[in-house]
Amino acid sequence: MQTLYEELNPPPRILMGPGPVDADPRVLKAMSMPLLGQFDPEFTRYMNETMDLYRRVFQTKNRWTFLIDGTARAGIEAVMTSIIIPGDKVLVPIFGRFGQLLTEITNRCGADIATIETEWGTVFTPDRIEDAIKKHRPKLVALVQGDTSTTMAQPLEEIGAICRRHDALLFVDATASITGMDLQTDNWQIDSVTAGLQKCLSGPPGSAPITFNERVEELVLKRKHVERGIRDDADRDAQGPIIKSNYFDLPMLMDYWSERRLNHHTEATSMLYAARECARIVLMEGFEARFARHALTSRALTAGLSAMGLELFGDQAHKMPNVTGVHIPDGIPGDAVRAALLENFGIEIGTSFGPLQGKIWRIGTMGFACAKRNVLTCLSALEATLRQFGYEAQWGKAVDCALSVYDGQ
């Protein structure tokens, strides 16, 4: 007889890794709302509202601001596969694992890839990126804003203008940074941005908000081919090469999200509800308050970690405000500490990848999880766990130091 598994009943956790993090209960409530047909007038109204909300989240007036059904990587792939024609030159500045991911995706698109790299824990100066653009003359520069693998944030304010001077498009992956730190799509002249719900937006993984401007629209429409079965007599194939992915075809998705409502796929109803609520919560709080909350929480956490004698990882001047890297002390089994935190306290923190595997922990303070109670609980639990593993420090100072940051604001 086959086993009938028990009803789902996940144990309670405090998710303080680099993502996913705890979903806001209001988002989970929105996901429980009744399903609607994808062309129900109420549902298409929700689609339009979601587009409007994410224009404000991305700080853009771009008409083409909508959702890709899939995790954050789906948004990246939709933009890359629709923009890149095999042989196109793409420049990827790499300062962590997710820059390497962009090279992986662009390589699969057939791009001629040029890369520049900096030591993990540092970021690029604008001059270095401009020098690489002058040297390689790319069609596209693909860059991560916040790379959780290193906990570093790449300043973007000058990069868009540099790309415009050299006739290159700028794509930014803001999965780990959106709404945890500032991202001004239009003011910073960024041509396309993609994100995900599962980090500072405080939703579940499974929906990827994207935005792109007229420069990108013009390029991808040169590759527009409407599939048989849904096209009408007025549809004409563009002269450019067909986009290899049907699912991630931006021109067809544009028809689906526009007034035309051309049936491309069945929208993920509950994920749209989640994405809509994520954006609504962000805008209710306001950017200034939200950025300040993440920055304050970062200062409190790092003060507490330093009080334990732990060494912070990377260039602190360019640290992400929503993820903190900390060196694992010599002689301390990093994975065993993480396992003990999860088993004894229900707290999840992360390790890292590549050259940092087993060398640092990464502690996330994102969105709904970016809260005083979580920081104090995590510091207390980490202190107790480290003591069990023989780490020597001045015990009892971590929470006091964090509290002093909160009290001083």
VEXZARO-514188 format. One line per field, with one value per residue (C-alpha): x, y, z; residue in three letters; residue number from 1. Coordinates in steps of 0.2 Angstrom, whole numbers, plus 5000, padded with zeros to 4 digits. Layout:
<rs>
u	c(X | ...)
v	c(Y | ...)
w	c(Z | ...)
resn	c(Ala | ...)
resi	c(NUM | ...)
</rs>
This chain:
<rs>
u	c(5000 | 5007 | 5010 | 4998 | 5009 | 5003 | 4995 | 5008 | 5013 | 5030 | 5040 | 5041 | 5057 | 5065 | 5073 | 5088 | 5098 | 5101 | 5084 | 5071 | 5065 | 5049 | 5034 | 5023 | 5007 | 4997 | 5005 | 5001 | 4983 | 4982 | 4988 | 4973 | 4960 | 4949 | 4955 | 4949 | 4950 | 4964 | 4953 | 4940 | 4938 | 4942 | 4958 | 4964 | 4961 | 4973 | 4985 | 4984 | 4986 | 5001 | 5009 | 5006 | 5012 | 5029 | 5032 | 5032 | 5043 | 5055 | 5054 | 5050 | 5038 | 5041 | 5025 | 5032 | 5033 | 5025 | 5028 | 5037 | 5030 | 5044 | 5058 | 5069 | 5080 | 5065 | 5065 | 5083 | 5081 | 5066 | 5076 | 5093 | 5085 | 5074 | 5088 | 5103 | 5106 | 5120 | 5136 | 5131 | 5145 | 5140 | 5150 | 5148 | 5157 | 5158 | 5160 | 5152 | 5142 | 5127 | 5138 | 5144 | 5126 | 5124 | 5138 | 5131 | 5114 | 5121 | 5133 | 5117 | 5110 | 5125 | 5133 | 5151 | 5155 | 5168 | 5170 | 5180 | 5182 | 5186 | 5190 | 5175 | 5171 | 5174 | 5165 | 5169 | 5173 | 5163 | 5180 | 5184 | 5168 | 5169 | 5187 | 5180 | 5165 | 5178 | 5188 | 5175 | 5161 | 5147 | 5129 | 5124 | 5131 | 5124 | 5127 | 5120 | 5116 | 5117 | 5126 | 5121 | 5136 | 5148 | 5135 | 5142 | 5131 | 5138 | 5134 | 5124 | 5121 | 5134 | 5134 | 5118 | 5125 | 5142 | 5132 | 5123 | 5139 | 5145 | 5128 | 5126 | 5111 | 5112 | 5103 | 5102 | 5098 | 5090 | 5083 | 5092 | 5092 | 5075 | 5066 | 5080 | 5090 | 5088 | 5085 | 5080 | 5078 | 5074 | 5085 | 5100 | 5096 | 5094 | 5087 | 5080 | 5079 | 5073 | 5069 | 5061 | 5048 | 5058 | 5070 | 5066 | 5049 | 5044 | 5035 | 5037 | 5048 | 5039 | 5036 | 5049 | 5044 | 5053 | 5054 | 5061 | 5061 | 5059 | 5077 | 5074 | 5056 | 5063 | 5076 | 5065 | 5050 | 5063 | 5062 | 5043 | 5035 | 5017 | 5014 | 5002 | 4985 | 4984 | 4989 | 4977 | 4978 | 4986 | 5001 | 5017 | 5033 | 5048 | 5063 | 5075 | 5079 | 5065 | 5067 | 5072 | 5061 | 5043 | 5039 | 5052 | 5047 | 5045 | 5036 | 5022 | 5022 | 5020 | 5004 | 4998 | 5000 | 4993 | 4976 | 4976 | 4977 | 4984 | 4983 | 5002 | 5001 | 4989 | 4995 | 4999 | 4984 | 4990 | 5007 | 5000 | 4990 | 5006 | 5016 | 5003 | 5002 | 5021 | 5022 | 5007 | 5015 | 5031 | 5023 | 5012 | 5028 | 5037 | 5054 | 5062 | 5056 | 5059 | 5077 | 5080 | 5073 | 5085 | 5100 | 5096 | 5094 | 5111 | 5120 | 5112 | 5117 | 5134 | 5137 | 5131 | 5142 | 5157 | 5154 | 5156 | 5173 | 5167 | 5175 | 5164 | 5167 | 5171 | 5172 | 5159 | 5158 | 5149 | 5140 | 5122 | 5110 | 5100 | 5113 | 5128 | 5144 | 5154 | 5170 | 5168 | 5181 | 5196 | 5192 | 5173 | 5163 | 5152 | 5140 | 5138 | 5134 | 5121 | 5113 | 5112 | 5104 | 5091 | 5088 | 5088 | 5081 | 5073 | 5084 | 5091 | 5107 | 5117 | 5134 | 5142 | 5148 | 5164 | 5180 | 5169 | 5162 | 5164 | 5173 | 5158 | 5141 | 5128 | 5114 | 5099 | 5088 | 5076 | 5059 | 5047 | 5061 | 5071 | 5065 | 5072 | 5065 | 5074 | 5091 | 5090 | 5085 | 5098 | 5112 | 5107 | 5105 | 5122 | 5131 | 5124 | 5128 | 5146 | 5148 | 5143 | 5157 | 5170 | 5172 | 5178 | 5171 | 5165 | 5147 | 5132 | 5138 | 5130 | 5112 | 5117 | 5127 | 5113 | 5100 | 5111 | 5111 | 5092 | 5090 | 5101 | 5093)
v	c(5000 | 5017 | 5029 | 5044 | 5058 | 5069 | 5086 | 5099 | 5107 | 5116 | 5119 | 5138 | 5146 | 5163 | 5164 | 5175 | 5168 | 5177 | 5172 | 5167 | 5176 | 5176 | 5181 | 5195 | 5187 | 5199 | 5192 | 5174 | 5180 | 5188 | 5171 | 5162 | 5173 | 5164 | 5160 | 5170 | 5166 | 5175 | 5186 | 5190 | 5209 | 5209 | 5199 | 5210 | 5225 | 5216 | 5214 | 5233 | 5237 | 5226 | 5235 | 5252 | 5247 | 5240 | 5256 | 5264 | 5251 | 5252 | 5271 | 5271 | 5277 | 5262 | 5256 | 5238 | 5234 | 5217 | 5200 | 5184 | 5168 | 5160 | 5164 | 5178 | 5169 | 5168 | 5187 | 5188 | 5174 | 5183 | 5199 | 5191 | 5179 | 5193 | 5205 | 5195 | 5188 | 5175 | 5185 | 5200 | 5207 | 5207 | 5214 | 5207 | 5215 | 5200 | 5204 | 5188 | 5172 | 5181 | 5190 | 5173 | 5168 | 5182 | 5175 | 5158 | 5164 | 5176 | 5162 | 5151 | 5165 | 5164 | 5180 | 5185 | 5188 | 5199 | 5200 | 5210 | 5204 | 5211 | 5202 | 5195 | 5208 | 5223 | 5232 | 5241 | 5260 | 5268 | 5272 | 5253 | 5249 | 5263 | 5257 | 5240 | 5247 | 5257 | 5242 | 5229 | 5240 | 5229 | 5230 | 5226 | 5228 | 5216 | 5220 | 5214 | 5228 | 5218 | 5201 | 5191 | 5179 | 5192 | 5204 | 5218 | 5232 | 5239 | 5258 | 5261 | 5280 | 5284 | 5267 | 5271 | 5288 | 5279 | 5266 | 5279 | 5288 | 5272 | 5267 | 5251 | 5245 | 5243 | 5228 | 5227 | 5211 | 5219 | 5202 | 5204 | 5223 | 5230 | 5240 | 5236 | 5250 | 5263 | 5259 | 5273 | 5265 | 5281 | 5294 | 5282 | 5278 | 5259 | 5251 | 5235 | 5229 | 5212 | 5206 | 5193 | 5192 | 5181 | 5194 | 5212 | 5211 | 5198 | 5186 | 5168 | 5164 | 5161 | 5178 | 5190 | 5208 | 5216 | 5233 | 5239 | 5255 | 5260 | 5256 | 5238 | 5238 | 5244 | 5230 | 5216 | 5221 | 5218 | 5200 | 5198 | 5183 | 5179 | 5160 | 5151 | 5148 | 5165 | 5177 | 5186 | 5192 | 5208 | 5200 | 5201 | 5193 | 5205 | 5203 | 5199 | 5181 | 5173 | 5173 | 5155 | 5153 | 5154 | 5156 | 5170 | 5179 | 5198 | 5204 | 5190 | 5194 | 5212 | 5207 | 5197 | 5211 | 5225 | 5229 | 5216 | 5202 | 5190 | 5173 | 5168 | 5158 | 5156 | 5169 | 5162 | 5169 | 5167 | 5173 | 5189 | 5191 | 5189 | 5201 | 5214 | 5214 | 5214 | 5230 | 5238 | 5235 | 5243 | 5258 | 5260 | 5260 | 5272 | 5271 | 5283 | 5273 | 5257 | 5261 | 5268 | 5252 | 5241 | 5253 | 5254 | 5235 | 5232 | 5244 | 5235 | 5218 | 5222 | 5231 | 5215 | 5203 | 5214 | 5214 | 5195 | 5198 | 5192 | 5199 | 5207 | 5202 | 5213 | 5232 | 5239 | 5255 | 5245 | 5232 | 5228 | 5235 | 5219 | 5205 | 5204 | 5193 | 5187 | 5177 | 5160 | 5160 | 5148 | 5131 | 5133 | 5121 | 5133 | 5121 | 5113 | 5130 | 5133 | 5116 | 5120 | 5137 | 5128 | 5114 | 5123 | 5140 | 5138 | 5151 | 5149 | 5158 | 5155 | 5150 | 5156 | 5149 | 5147 | 5155 | 5159 | 5142 | 5137 | 5154 | 5166 | 5165 | 5177 | 5184 | 5191 | 5205 | 5208 | 5215 | 5208 | 5199 | 5215 | 5218 | 5222 | 5206 | 5195 | 5203 | 5202 | 5184 | 5179 | 5187 | 5179 | 5162 | 5164 | 5169 | 5153 | 5142 | 5148 | 5146 | 5128 | 5125 | 5132 | 5150 | 5162 | 5180 | 5193 | 5185 | 5196 | 5211 | 5207 | 5211 | 5226 | 5234 | 5230 | 5238 | 5254 | 5256 | 5255 | 5266 | 5279 | 5277)
w	c(5000 | 4995 | 5009 | 5011 | 5018 | 5032 | 5030 | 5027 | 5044 | 5042 | 5058 | 5063 | 5058 | 5058 | 5041 | 5043 | 5028 | 5012 | 5006 | 5005 | 5021 | 5030 | 5020 | 5027 | 5034 | 5023 | 5008 | 5013 | 5016 | 4999 | 4991 | 4999 | 4990 | 4977 | 4960 | 4945 | 4927 | 4918 | 4907 | 4921 | 4921 | 4940 | 4937 | 4922 | 4934 | 4946 | 4933 | 4928 | 4947 | 4949 | 4934 | 4941 | 4959 | 4952 | 4942 | 4958 | 4966 | 4952 | 4952 | 4934 | 4921 | 4910 | 4902 | 4901 | 4920 | 4924 | 4931 | 4924 | 4931 | 4939 | 4952 | 4950 | 4938 | 4926 | 4925 | 4920 | 4907 | 4899 | 4897 | 4892 | 4879 | 4871 | 4870 | 4866 | 4848 | 4846 | 4844 | 4853 | 4864 | 4883 | 4897 | 4915 | 4929 | 4942 | 4961 | 4967 | 4963 | 4954 | 4942 | 4937 | 4935 | 4923 | 4913 | 4913 | 4907 | 4893 | 4887 | 4885 | 4874 | 4863 | 4868 | 4865 | 4884 | 4891 | 4910 | 4923 | 4941 | 4957 | 4974 | 4983 | 4996 | 4985 | 4971 | 4955 | 4953 | 4939 | 4930 | 4929 | 4922 | 4909 | 4904 | 4901 | 4891 | 4880 | 4877 | 4873 | 4866 | 4872 | 4866 | 4884 | 4902 | 4914 | 4932 | 4949 | 4962 | 4978 | 4977 | 4993 | 4990 | 4996 | 5004 | 4994 | 4985 | 4968 | 4967 | 4951 | 4951 | 4938 | 4928 | 4917 | 4911 | 4907 | 4897 | 4887 | 4883 | 4874 | 4867 | 4878 | 4887 | 4906 | 4914 | 4933 | 4943 | 4959 | 4966 | 4983 | 4984 | 4978 | 4992 | 5004 | 4997 | 4984 | 4966 | 4954 | 4937 | 4927 | 4937 | 4935 | 4917 | 4919 | 4904 | 4912 | 4930 | 4936 | 4954 | 4964 | 4979 | 4991 | 4998 | 5004 | 4995 | 5009 | 4997 | 4992 | 4977 | 4961 | 4953 | 4945 | 4943 | 4928 | 4920 | 4903 | 4894 | 4876 | 4871 | 4875 | 4868 | 4851 | 4851 | 4856 | 4844 | 4830 | 4835 | 4837 | 4831 | 4837 | 4838 | 4827 | 4835 | 4843 | 4830 | 4818 | 4801 | 4806 | 4814 | 4804 | 4809 | 4812 | 4802 | 4817 | 4822 | 4833 | 4851 | 4856 | 4871 | 4869 | 4888 | 4890 | 4874 | 4879 | 4864 | 4867 | 4885 | 4881 | 4871 | 4885 | 4898 | 4886 | 4882 | 4868 | 4881 | 4868 | 4877 | 4879 | 4895 | 4910 | 4923 | 4940 | 4949 | 4967 | 4964 | 4956 | 4972 | 4982 | 4971 | 4971 | 4990 | 4992 | 4982 | 4991 | 5008 | 5002 | 4996 | 5011 | 5022 | 5010 | 5003 | 5016 | 5031 | 5023 | 5018 | 5036 | 5044 | 5034 | 5038 | 5056 | 5058 | 5049 | 5061 | 5076 | 5069 | 5065 | 5082 | 5091 | 5080 | 5083 | 5102 | 5101 | 5094 | 5076 | 5061 | 5048 | 5030 | 5016 | 5012 | 5025 | 5015 | 5002 | 5012 | 5008 | 5022 | 5021 | 5022 | 5033 | 5031 | 5046 | 5046 | 5054 | 5068 | 5067 | 5074 | 5074 | 5063 | 5053 | 5047 | 5064 | 5071 | 5058 | 5061 | 5080 | 5077 | 5067 | 5078 | 5095 | 5090 | 5074 | 5066 | 5049 | 5043 | 5027 | 5022 | 5005 | 4988 | 4979 | 4987 | 5003 | 5005 | 5023 | 5027 | 5031 | 5038 | 5029 | 5040 | 5031 | 5038 | 5024 | 5022 | 5035 | 5043 | 5046 | 5063 | 5080 | 5088 | 5075 | 5077 | 5096 | 5096 | 5083 | 5092 | 5108 | 5100 | 5090 | 5106 | 5116 | 5101 | 5099 | 5118 | 5116 | 5103 | 5113 | 5106 | 5119 | 5120 | 5132 | 5134 | 5136 | 5126 | 5109 | 5113 | 5124 | 5110 | 5097 | 5109 | 5111 | 5092 | 5092 | 5107 | 5099 | 5082)
resn	c(Met | Gln | Thr | Leu | Tyr | Glu | Glu | Leu | Asn | Pro | Pro | Pro | Arg | Ile | Leu | Met | Gly | Pro | Gly | Pro | Val | Asp | Ala | Asp | Pro | Arg | Val | Leu | Lys | Ala | Met | Ser | Met | Pro | Leu | Leu | Gly | Gln | Phe | Asp | Pro | Glu | Phe | Thr | Arg | Tyr | Met | Asn | Glu | Thr | Met | Asp | Leu | Tyr | Arg | Arg | Val | Phe | Gln | Thr | Lys | Asn | Arg | Trp | Thr | Phe | Leu | Ile | Asp | Gly | Thr | Ala | Arg | Ala | Gly | Ile | Glu | Ala | Val | Met | Thr | Ser | Ile | Ile | Ile | Pro | Gly | Asp | Lys | Val | Leu | Val | Pro | Ile | Phe | Gly | Arg | Phe | Gly | Gln | Leu | Leu | Thr | Glu | Ile | Thr | Asn | Arg | Cys | Gly | Ala | Asp | Ile | Ala | Thr | Ile | Glu | Thr | Glu | Trp | Gly | Thr | Val | Phe | Thr | Pro | Asp | Arg | Ile | Glu | Asp | Ala | Ile | Lys | Lys | His | Arg | Pro | Lys | Leu | Val | Ala | Leu | Val | Gln | Gly | Asp | Thr | Ser | Thr | Thr | Met | Ala | Gln | Pro | Leu | Glu | Glu | Ile | Gly | Ala | Ile | Cys | Arg | Arg | His | Asp | Ala | Leu | Leu | Phe | Val | Asp | Ala | Thr | Ala | Ser | Ile | Thr | Gly | Met | Asp | Leu | Gln | Thr | Asp | Asn | Trp | Gln | Ile | Asp | Ser | Val | Thr | Ala | Gly | Leu | Gln | Lys | Cys | Leu | Ser | Gly | Pro | Pro | Gly | Ser | Ala | Pro | Ile | Thr | Phe | Asn | Glu | Arg | Val | Glu | Glu | Leu | Val | Leu | Lys | Arg | Lys | His | Val | Glu | Arg | Gly | Ile | Arg | Asp | Asp | Ala | Asp | Arg | Asp | Ala | Gln | Gly | Pro | Ile | Ile | Lys | Ser | Asn | Tyr | Phe | Asp | Leu | Pro | Met | Leu | Met | Asp | Tyr | Trp | Ser | Glu | Arg | Arg | Leu | Asn | His | His | Thr | Glu | Ala | Thr | Ser | Met | Leu | Tyr | Ala | Ala | Arg | Glu | Cys | Ala | Arg | Ile | Val | Leu | Met | Glu | Gly | Phe | Glu | Ala | Arg | Phe | Ala | Arg | His | Ala | Leu | Thr | Ser | Arg | Ala | Leu | Thr | Ala | Gly | Leu | Ser | Ala | Met | Gly | Leu | Glu | Leu | Phe | Gly | Asp | Gln | Ala | His | Lys | Met | Pro | Asn | Val | Thr | Gly | Val | His | Ile | Pro | Asp | Gly | Ile | Pro | Gly | Asp | Ala | Val | Arg | Ala | Ala | Leu | Leu | Glu | Asn | Phe | Gly | Ile | Glu | Ile | Gly | Thr | Ser | Phe | Gly | Pro | Leu | Gln | Gly | Lys | Ile | Trp | Arg | Ile | Gly | Thr | Met | Gly | Phe | Ala | Cys | Ala | Lys | Arg | Asn | Val | Leu | Thr | Cys | Leu | Ser | Ala | Leu | Glu | Ala | Thr | Leu | Arg | Gln | Phe | Gly | Tyr | Glu | Ala | Gln | Trp | Gly | Lys | Ala | Val | Asp | Cys | Ala | Leu | Ser | Val | Tyr | Asp | Gly | Gln)
resi	c(1 | 2 | 3 | 4 | 5 | 6 | 7 | 8 | 9 | 10 | 11 | 12 | 13 | 14 | 15 | 16 | 17 | 18 | 19 | 20 | 21 | 22 | 23 | 24 | 25 | 26 | 27 | 28 | 29 | 30 | 31 | 32 | 33 | 34 | 35 | 36 | 37 | 38 | 39 | 40 | 41 | 42 | 43 | 44 | 45 | 46 | 47 | 48 | 49 | 50 | 51 | 52 | 53 | 54 | 55 | 56 | 57 | 58 | 59 | 60 | 61 | 62 | 63 | 64 | 65 | 66 | 67 | 68 | 69 | 70 | 71 | 72 | 73 | 74 | 75 | 76 | 77 | 78 | 79 | 80 | 81 | 82 | 83 | 84 | 85 | 86 | 87 | 88 | 89 | 90 | 91 | 92 | 93 | 94 | 95 | 96 | 97 | 98 | 99 | 100 | 101 | 102 | 103 | 104 | 105 | 106 | 107 | 108 | 109 | 110 | 111 | 112 | 113 | 114 | 115 | 116 | 117 | 118 | 119 | 120 | 121 | 122 | 123 | 124 | 125 | 126 | 127 | 128 | 129 | 130 | 131 | 132 | 133 | 134 | 135 | 136 | 137 | 138 | 139 | 140 | 141 | 142 | 143 | 144 | 145 | 146 | 147 | 148 | 149 | 150 | 151 | 152 | 153 | 154 | 155 | 156 | 157 | 158 | 159 | 160 | 161 | 162 | 163 | 164 | 165 | 166 | 167 | 168 | 169 | 170 | 171 | 172 | 173 | 174 | 175 | 176 | 177 | 178 | 179 | 180 | 181 | 182 | 183 | 184 | 185 | 186 | 187 | 188 | 189 | 190 | 191 | 192 | 193 | 194 | 195 | 196 | 197 | 198 | 199 | 200 | 201 | 202 | 203 | 204 | 205 | 206 | 207 | 208 | 209 | 210 | 211 | 212 | 213 | 214 | 215 | 216 | 217 | 218 | 219 | 220 | 221 | 222 | 223 | 224 | 225 | 226 | 227 | 228 | 229 | 230 | 231 | 232 | 233 | 234 | 235 | 236 | 237 | 238 | 239 | 240 | 241 | 242 | 243 | 244 | 245 | 246 | 247 | 248 | 249 | 250 | 251 | 252 | 253 | 254 | 255 | 256 | 257 | 258 | 259 | 260 | 261 | 262 | 263 | 264 | 265 | 266 | 267 | 268 | 269 | 270 | 271 | 272 | 273 | 274 | 275 | 276 | 277 | 278 | 279 | 280 | 281 | 282 | 283 | 284 | 285 | 286 | 287 | 288 | 289 | 290 | 291 | 292 | 293 | 294 | 295 | 296 | 297 | 298 | 299 | 300 | 301 | 302 | 303 | 304 | 305 | 306 | 307 | 308 | 309 | 310 | 311 | 312 | 313 | 314 | 315 | 316 | 317 | 318 | 319 | 320 | 321 | 322 | 323 | 324 | 325 | 326 | 327 | 328 | 329 | 330 | 331 | 332 | 333 | 334 | 335 | 336 | 337 | 338 | 339 | 340 | 341 | 342 | 343 | 344 | 345 | 346 | 347 | 348 | 349 | 350 | 351 | 352 | 353 | 354 | 355 | 356 | 357 | 358 | 359 | 360 | 361 | 362 | 363 | 364 | 365 | 366 | 367 | 368 | 369 | 370 | 371 | 372 | 373 | 374 | 375 | 376 | 377 | 378 | 379 | 380 | 381 | 382 | 383 | 384 | 385 | 386 | 387 | 388 | 389 | 390 | 391 | 392 | 393 | 394 | 395 | 396 | 397 | 398 | 399 | 400 | 401 | 402 | 403 | 404 | 405 | 406 | 407 | 408 | 409)
</rs>
